[in-house]
Amino acid sequence: MARALLVLGVLACLAFGWHLYGVADVRRQAEDIRAKNTAGKASEPITVNPVTDVVTVPMQGMAAKPKAGDPFEELGKAVGSMLGGVFAKVLEPSYEREVNLRAREQYDVYAILLPYRVHIVSPADDSSS
């Protein structure tokens, strides 16, 4: 019984070690996807939590910051946040599909059992939390 537990422990350590190697590859792949995206400028690094498999992708907004004297500033902020949310919801499934496919290609057992989830945030959302 002790040998079986030891073998299971060693296999779990090997699977998680391979997963840690795969996390670095997933981060590189997510950076490549963001670089191909015209709206995603590389402002902040992409973070990957290796235990929960959450990939956080900061995306810079498409519009420039409005001037303080502009009377339509609040309307612009509301429309921009609405479009940014829609834009993020459109991109999240494609990011998830790509990184989970990469995990399957590398035989990352941990990531197959607990798939990657992608969370796209704007720099304004990231600094407020």
Residue frames as a rotation matrix with the C-alpha (Angstrom) as fourth column:
MET 1
0.569 0.822 0.000 0.00
0.822 -0.569 0.000 0.00
0.000 0.000 -1.000 0.00
ALA 2
0.445 -0.480 -0.756 2.85
0.165 -0.786 0.596 2.38
-0.880 -0.390 -0.271 0.84
ARG 3
-0.636 -0.701 0.323 4.49
0.412 0.045 0.910 1.72
-0.652 0.712 0.260 -2.53
ALA 4
-0.113 0.688 0.717 1.27
0.981 -0.038 0.191 2.51
0.158 0.725 -0.671 -4.36
LEU 5
0.813 0.398 -0.426 0.96
0.502 -0.850 0.163 5.82
-0.297 -0.346 -0.890 -2.52
LEU 6
0.007 -0.907 -0.421 4.60
0.112 -0.418 0.902 6.61
-0.994 -0.053 0.099 -3.25
VAL 7
-0.655 -0.208 0.726 4.14
0.697 0.205 0.687 5.84
-0.292 0.956 0.010 -6.95
LEU 8
0.349 0.860 0.373 0.98
0.916 -0.396 0.057 7.98
0.196 0.322 -0.926 -7.08
GLY 9
0.686 -0.157 -0.711 2.81
0.289 -0.838 0.463 10.83
-0.668 -0.523 -0.529 -5.34
VAL 10
-0.425 -0.905 -0.027 5.72
0.240 -0.142 0.960 10.65
-0.873 0.402 0.277 -7.77
LEU 11
-0.447 0.339 0.828 3.34
0.893 0.124 0.432 10.59
0.044 0.933 -0.358 -10.75
ALA 12
0.680 0.721 -0.133 1.43
0.731 -0.680 0.053 13.59
-0.052 -0.133 -0.990 -9.38
CYS 13
0.338 -0.647 -0.683 4.69
0.109 -0.694 0.711 15.50
-0.935 -0.315 -0.164 -8.91
LEU 14
-0.676 -0.582 0.452 5.79
0.475 0.123 0.871 14.66
-0.563 0.804 0.193 -12.45
ALA 15
-0.017 0.763 0.646 2.41
0.982 -0.110 0.155 15.73
0.189 0.636 -0.748 -13.88
PHE 16
0.835 0.341 -0.433 2.50
0.454 -0.870 0.190 19.05
-0.311 -0.355 -0.881 -12.01
GLY 17
-0.063 -0.934 -0.350 6.14
0.160 -0.356 0.921 19.64
-0.985 0.001 0.172 -12.96
TRP 18
-0.637 -0.078 0.767 5.27
0.753 0.150 0.641 19.11
-0.165 0.986 -0.036 -16.62
HIS 19
0.451 0.876 0.174 2.34
0.884 -0.465 0.050 21.49
0.125 0.131 -0.984 -16.10
LEU 20
0.530 -0.324 -0.783 4.69
0.249 -0.824 0.509 24.19
-0.811 -0.465 -0.356 -14.78
TYR 21
-0.661 -0.733 0.162 6.72
0.320 -0.079 0.944 23.84
-0.679 0.676 0.287 -17.96
GLY 22
-0.366 0.615 0.698 3.50
0.916 0.106 0.386 24.11
0.163 0.781 -0.603 -19.99
VAL 23
0.554 0.564 -0.612 2.45
0.696 -0.717 -0.031 27.28
-0.457 -0.409 -0.790 -18.16
ALA 24
-0.196 -0.712 -0.674 5.48
0.019 -0.690 0.724 29.11
-0.980 0.129 0.149 -19.56
ASP 25
-0.883 -0.095 0.459 4.56
0.432 0.215 0.876 27.92
-0.182 0.972 -0.149 -23.05
VAL 26
0.086 0.987 0.137 0.95
0.995 -0.092 0.040 29.02
0.052 0.133 -0.990 -22.59
ARG 27
0.384 -0.013 -0.923 2.13
0.363 -0.917 0.164 32.47
-0.849 -0.398 -0.347 -21.50
ARG 28
-0.681 -0.690 -0.247 4.29
-0.011 -0.327 0.945 32.75
-0.733 0.646 0.214 -24.64
GLN 29
-0.680 0.485 0.550 1.40
0.728 0.352 0.588 31.60
0.092 0.800 -0.593 -26.82
ALA 30
0.392 0.851 -0.350 -1.00
0.882 -0.456 -0.123 34.10
-0.264 -0.260 -0.929 -25.24
GLU 31
-0.007 -0.484 -0.875 1.54
0.061 -0.874 0.483 36.87
-0.998 -0.050 0.036 -25.85
ASP 32
-0.916 -0.327 0.231 1.71
0.213 0.090 0.973 35.83
-0.339 0.941 -0.013 -29.51
ILE 33
-0.201 0.926 0.319 -2.08
0.971 0.145 0.192 35.87
0.131 0.349 -0.928 -29.81
ARG 34
0.506 0.380 -0.774 -2.23
0.578 -0.816 -0.023 39.31
-0.640 -0.436 -0.633 -28.22
ALA 35
-0.430 -0.737 -0.522 0.52
-0.002 -0.577 0.817 40.57
-0.903 0.352 0.246 -30.56
LYS 36
-0.836 0.178 0.519 -1.47
0.549 0.272 0.790 39.40
-0.001 0.946 -0.325 -33.61
ASN 37
0.228 0.966 -0.121 -4.54
0.971 -0.234 -0.045 41.22
-0.071 -0.107 -0.992 -32.32
THR 38
-0.210 -0.336 0.918 -4.55
0.574 -0.803 -0.163 44.81
0.792 0.493 0.361 -33.50
ALA 39
0.550 0.501 0.668 -6.27
-0.209 -0.692 0.691 46.15
0.808 -0.520 -0.276 -30.37
GLY 40
0.958 -0.154 -0.243 -4.03
0.286 0.417 0.863 44.30
-0.031 -0.896 0.443 -27.93
LYS 41
0.428 -0.854 0.295 -0.92
-0.377 -0.466 -0.801 46.35
0.821 0.232 -0.521 -27.36
ALA 42
0.238 -0.433 -0.869 1.70
0.680 0.713 -0.169 44.78
0.693 -0.551 0.465 -25.12
SER 43
0.265 -0.094 0.960 1.37
-0.436 -0.899 0.032 47.15
0.860 -0.427 -0.279 -22.19
GLU 44
0.111 -0.158 0.981 1.32
-0.972 0.187 0.141 44.78
-0.205 -0.970 -0.133 -19.23
PRO 45
-0.810 -0.496 -0.314 2.48
-0.555 0.821 0.136 41.16
0.190 0.285 -0.940 -19.01
ILE 46
0.259 0.852 -0.455 0.08
-0.567 0.515 0.643 38.26
0.782 0.091 0.617 -19.20
THR 47
-0.516 -0.388 0.764 -0.19
-0.854 0.300 -0.425 36.33
-0.064 -0.871 -0.486 -15.95
VAL 48
0.110 0.487 -0.867 -0.97
-0.372 0.829 0.418 32.63
0.922 0.276 0.272 -15.60
ASN 49
0.076 -0.013 0.997 -1.87
-0.985 0.154 0.077 31.08
-0.154 -0.988 -0.001 -12.26
PRO 50
-0.581 -0.409 -0.704 -0.44
-0.624 0.779 0.063 27.53
0.522 0.476 -0.708 -12.44
VAL 51
-0.947 0.254 0.197 -2.72
0.019 0.657 -0.754 26.14
-0.321 -0.710 -0.627 -9.71
THR 52
-0.113 0.991 -0.076 -6.10
0.031 -0.073 -0.997 27.49
-0.993 -0.115 -0.023 -10.86
ASP 53
-0.546 -0.215 0.810 -5.20
0.768 0.258 0.586 27.74
-0.334 0.942 0.024 -14.58
VAL 54
0.686 0.693 -0.222 -6.55
0.564 -0.699 -0.440 31.28
-0.460 0.177 -0.870 -14.89
VAL 55
-0.398 -0.759 0.516 -4.90
0.917 -0.319 0.238 33.32
-0.017 0.568 0.823 -17.63
THR 56
0.481 0.503 -0.719 -5.25
0.508 -0.827 -0.239 37.09
-0.715 -0.251 -0.653 -17.12
VAL 57
-0.277 -0.502 0.819 -4.75
0.960 -0.187 0.210 39.09
0.048 0.845 0.533 -20.31
PRO 58
0.008 0.260 -0.966 -4.60
0.343 -0.908 -0.242 42.89
-0.939 -0.329 -0.096 -19.92
MET 59
-0.133 0.042 0.990 -5.81
0.988 -0.070 0.136 44.60
0.075 0.997 -0.033 -23.11
GLN 60
-0.778 -0.172 -0.604 -5.35
0.249 -0.968 -0.045 48.26
-0.576 -0.185 0.796 -23.77
GLY 61
0.230 0.970 -0.085 -8.47
0.370 -0.168 -0.914 50.09
-0.900 0.179 -0.397 -24.97
MET 62
-0.017 -0.170 0.985 -8.90
0.999 0.046 0.025 51.14
-0.049 0.984 0.169 -28.56
ALA 63
0.632 0.348 0.692 -9.89
0.459 -0.888 0.027 54.75
0.624 0.301 -0.721 -27.91
ALA 64
-0.552 -0.816 0.169 -7.68
0.402 -0.438 -0.804 57.45
0.730 -0.376 0.570 -26.47
LYS 65
-0.394 0.370 -0.841 -8.55
0.880 -0.113 -0.462 59.11
-0.266 -0.922 -0.281 -23.19
PRO 66
0.354 0.580 0.734 -11.03
0.753 -0.642 0.144 61.96
0.555 0.501 -0.664 -23.68
LYS 67
-0.632 -0.554 0.542 -10.16
0.203 -0.793 -0.575 65.51
0.748 -0.254 0.613 -22.67
ALA 68
-0.746 0.294 -0.598 -11.43
0.637 0.051 -0.769 66.80
-0.195 -0.955 -0.225 -19.34
GLY 69
-0.697 0.462 -0.548 -13.42
-0.325 -0.885 -0.333 69.67
-0.639 -0.053 0.767 -20.91
ASP 70
-0.882 0.364 -0.299 -15.35
-0.184 0.318 0.930 67.41
0.433 0.876 -0.213 -23.30
PRO 71
-0.335 0.824 0.457 -19.11
-0.934 -0.227 -0.275 67.47
-0.123 -0.519 0.846 -22.53
PHE 72
0.601 0.585 -0.544 -19.56
-0.686 0.727 0.023 63.97
0.409 0.359 0.839 -23.95
GLU 73
-0.437 -0.897 0.072 -16.88
-0.790 0.344 -0.508 62.43
0.431 -0.279 -0.858 -21.73
GLU 74
-0.445 0.318 0.837 -19.25
-0.621 0.564 -0.545 60.36
-0.645 -0.762 -0.054 -19.59
LEU 75
0.697 0.703 -0.139 -21.15
-0.556 0.409 -0.724 59.14
-0.452 0.582 0.676 -22.65
GLY 76
0.353 -0.663 -0.660 -17.86
-0.729 0.246 -0.638 58.16
0.586 0.707 -0.397 -24.27
LYS 77
-0.643 -0.588 0.491 -16.76
-0.765 0.458 -0.452 56.31
0.040 -0.667 -0.744 -21.15
ALA 78
0.007 0.745 0.667 -20.05
-0.568 0.552 -0.611 54.40
-0.823 -0.374 0.427 -20.99
VAL 79
0.852 0.295 -0.432 -19.96
-0.518 0.359 -0.776 53.42
-0.074 0.885 0.459 -24.66
GLY 80
0.037 -0.939 -0.342 -16.26
-0.800 0.177 -0.573 52.56
0.599 0.295 -0.745 -24.44
SER 81
-0.610 -0.240 0.755 -16.74
-0.719 0.568 -0.400 50.32
-0.333 -0.787 -0.519 -21.43
MET 82
0.432 0.829 0.357 -19.71
-0.489 0.547 -0.679 48.62
-0.758 0.119 0.641 -23.10
LEU 83
0.800 -0.167 -0.576 -17.77
-0.528 0.261 -0.808 47.98
0.286 0.951 0.120 -26.31
GLY 84
-0.280 -0.954 0.105 -14.69
-0.871 0.206 -0.447 46.91
0.404 -0.217 -0.889 -24.36
GLY 85
-0.280 0.269 0.922 -16.76
-0.652 0.651 -0.388 44.36
-0.705 -0.710 -0.007 -22.46
VAL 86
0.810 0.587 0.006 -18.23
-0.356 0.499 -0.790 43.00
-0.467 0.637 0.613 -25.69
PHE 87
0.463 -0.729 -0.503 -14.78
-0.721 0.021 -0.693 42.92
0.516 0.684 -0.516 -27.27
ALA 88
-0.506 -0.661 0.554 -13.40
-0.862 0.407 -0.302 40.97
-0.027 -0.631 -0.776 -24.30
LYS 89
0.083 0.621 0.779 -16.29
-0.483 0.709 -0.514 38.49
-0.872 -0.333 0.359 -24.33
VAL 90
0.894 0.190 -0.406 -15.67
-0.447 0.304 -0.841 37.83
-0.036 0.933 0.357 -28.02
LEU 91
0.173 -0.938 -0.300 -11.94
-0.744 0.075 -0.664 37.23
0.645 0.338 -0.685 -27.54
GLU 92
-0.099 -0.253 0.962 -12.06
-0.940 0.342 -0.007 35.08
-0.328 -0.905 -0.272 -24.38
PRO 93
0.722 0.394 0.570 -13.39
-0.267 0.917 -0.296 31.89
-0.639 0.061 0.767 -26.05
SER 94
0.868 -0.446 -0.218 -10.79
-0.133 0.215 -0.968 32.04
0.478 0.869 0.127 -28.82
TYR 95
-0.045 -0.889 0.455 -7.98
-0.881 -0.179 -0.437 32.48
0.471 -0.421 -0.776 -26.27
GLU 96
0.112 0.150 0.982 -9.34
-0.788 0.615 -0.004 29.59
-0.605 -0.774 0.187 -24.19
ARG 97
0.955 0.277 0.108 -9.66
-0.149 0.760 -0.633 27.34
-0.257 0.588 0.767 -27.22
GLU 98
0.586 -0.789 -0.185 -6.08
-0.360 -0.048 -0.932 28.05
0.726 0.613 -0.312 -28.33
VAL 99
-0.234 -0.744 0.626 -4.41
-0.927 -0.024 -0.374 27.57
0.293 -0.668 -0.684 -24.93
ASN 100
0.268 0.382 0.884 -6.42
-0.656 0.745 -0.123 24.43
-0.705 -0.547 0.451 -24.13
LEU 101
0.984 0.015 -0.178 -5.57
-0.154 0.576 -0.803 22.98
0.091 0.817 0.569 -27.53
ARG 102
0.201 -0.979 0.024 -1.89
-0.618 -0.145 -0.773 23.68
0.760 0.140 -0.635 -26.82
ALA 103
-0.138 -0.200 0.970 -2.20
-0.953 0.292 -0.075 21.89
-0.269 -0.935 -0.231 -23.46
ARG 104
0.745 0.459 0.483 -3.63
-0.308 0.880 -0.361 18.82
-0.591 0.120 0.798 -25.20
GLU 105
0.814 -0.496 -0.302 -0.86
-0.249 0.171 -0.953 18.88
0.525 0.851 0.016 -27.79
GLN 106
-0.165 -0.936 0.310 1.73
-0.722 -0.099 -0.684 18.85
0.671 -0.337 -0.660 -25.01
TYR 107
0.076 0.297 -0.952 -0.05
0.326 0.895 0.305 16.11
0.942 -0.334 -0.028 -23.02
ASP 108
-0.804 -0.256 0.537 -0.43
-0.345 -0.536 -0.771 18.40
0.485 -0.805 0.343 -20.01
VAL 109
-0.474 0.627 -0.618 -2.57
0.608 0.741 0.285 16.14
0.637 -0.240 -0.733 -17.83
TYR 110
-0.599 0.224 -0.769 -3.17
0.649 -0.428 -0.629 18.79
-0.470 -0.876 0.111 -15.15
ALA 111
-0.755 0.291 -0.587 -4.42
-0.439 -0.890 0.124 21.31
-0.487 0.352 0.800 -17.74
ILE 112
-0.720 0.554 -0.418 -6.58
-0.151 0.463 0.873 18.66
0.678 0.692 -0.250 -19.40
LEU 113
-0.395 0.569 -0.721 -8.26
0.857 0.512 -0.065 17.86
0.332 -0.643 -0.690 -16.08
LEU 114
0.223 0.402 -0.888 -8.53
0.646 -0.743 -0.174 21.53
-0.730 -0.535 -0.425 -15.07
PRO 115
0.190 -0.150 0.970 -8.80
0.955 -0.200 -0.218 23.53
0.227 0.968 0.105 -18.34
TYR 116
-0.825 -0.532 -0.191 -7.44
0.552 -0.831 -0.072 27.03
-0.121 -0.165 0.979 -18.70
ARG 117
0.456 0.890 -0.018 -9.86
0.877 -0.452 -0.164 29.94
-0.154 0.059 -0.986 -18.22
VAL 118
-0.583 -0.644 0.495 -9.05
0.744 -0.668 0.008 33.28
0.325 0.373 0.869 -19.78
HIS 119
0.462 0.643 -0.611 -9.99
0.792 -0.610 -0.043 36.60
-0.400 -0.464 -0.790 -18.20
ILE 120
-0.289 -0.504 0.814 -9.43
0.809 -0.583 -0.074 39.69
0.512 0.637 0.576 -20.36
VAL 121
0.394 0.345 -0.852 -9.19
0.793 -0.595 0.126 42.93
-0.464 -0.726 -0.509 -18.39
SER 122
0.563 -0.246 0.789 -8.62
0.365 -0.782 -0.504 46.53
0.741 0.572 -0.351 -19.36
PRO 123
-0.519 -0.848 -0.104 -5.96
0.486 -0.193 -0.853 48.47
0.703 -0.493 0.512 -17.46
ALA 124
-0.416 0.446 0.793 -8.69
-0.655 -0.752 0.079 50.52
0.631 -0.486 0.605 -15.75
ASP 125
0.695 0.695 -0.186 -10.40
-0.419 0.601 0.681 47.34
0.585 -0.395 0.709 -14.48
ASP 126
0.307 -0.669 -0.677 -7.08
0.554 0.704 -0.444 45.86
0.773 -0.239 0.587 -13.38
SER 127
-0.683 -0.648 0.336 -6.04
0.136 -0.566 -0.813 48.88
0.718 -0.510 0.475 -11.29
SER 128
-0.125 0.717 0.686 -9.40
-0.781 -0.497 0.377 49.18
0.611 -0.489 0.623 -9.50
SER 129
0.813 0.490 -0.316 -9.37
-0.230 0.768 0.597 45.65
0.536 -0.413 0.737 -8.13
